[in-house]
Amino acid sequence: MVSFVVRFRFTSEDRAEIAETLRMLATESRREPGCVSYIPHHIESDPDTVLIYEQYLDEKALAAHRESEHFKKHAVGGLFQKMKERAVENLVALV
């Protein structure tokens, strides 16, 4: 299992557009056969910060996600163009 969180920071002016982009990206990503979980959140105390929790069956499934048309369109062509900051934290399950 491959699990990680991606944290993005955006400007307040882009909040509605980012929410719509995340909705489309999440809908398509959840349809991928190797996607276990894809859950975008905004931080309650900081709505300009988005955290996406992602899980994939394996590295092959993650690679397929990153090569998908919806990732290229909504993440690379959308989120990545609007982000002010980005950080990825890889997770290791304890049990």
N, C-alpha and C positions, 0 to 999 in steps of 0.2 A: 504494500500500500504506500502511495506517495501522498503526503499531506503537507500543506503549507498555507500561510496567510500572506496576502499582498496588501500593503497599506499605501494608499494614495492620498495626496492632498491636492485639492482643487480650490478655485476661487468661488466665492459666494454667488457671483453672477452666472456661473456655469452649473449651479446645483441642479436645476430642473433638467437640463440637457444630459448631465451625467447620470441622473436617476433613470432616465429613459434609455440611455445607452446600456446601462447595467441590466435593466429589465430585459432588453433584447438579447444581450450576451448571455445572461443566466438561462433564459428560456432555451436558447440553442445549445448551450454547453451541457445542460442537463439531459439533452437527448442523445449525447454521445454515448456509445456503448461502454466505454471505459471510465466514464465519469461517475463517481460514487456520490459526490456532494459538491455543490457550487452555490455558495450563499453569500451574497453581498450585504454588507451592513454599513450604516453610517454610525459614527461615534456619537452617542447621545449628547455628550457635553461639547462636541465639536463637529457639527454637521457638515463641515467642509472636508472632513477626513473620512475616507471610505476604507473599509477592511473587507476583503473577500477571503472567505475560508473555502479552500479547494481540496478535494481528495480524488485520486485516480487509482485505478486498479494496479497500475505499474508504470514504469518509465515510458513504455511504448504508448500507453494510453495518453500520457501527458504530452508526448511528442505529437501524437495525432491531434490533440486539442490545439496545440500551438501552430499546427499547419492547417487548421480548418479555416474555411472561408469566413465564418462568422468571427473567429478570433482576429483574423487579419483586418476585417472591416471594423468591428466594434472596439477591439482593444488597441491594436496597432494604429488604425486610422482614426480612432475616436478618443478613447481614454488617454493613450500615450501622448496625444497631441495637446491635450488640455491640462495634463498633470503638472503640478508645481514640484512635487516630491514623490518618490516611489521607493519602497523598501519591501524586500521579500524575507520571510522567516520560514525556514524549513523546519518541519516538526517530526519528532520521533515518538511513536506511541509507547507508552509505558507498559501497557497490558494488551 
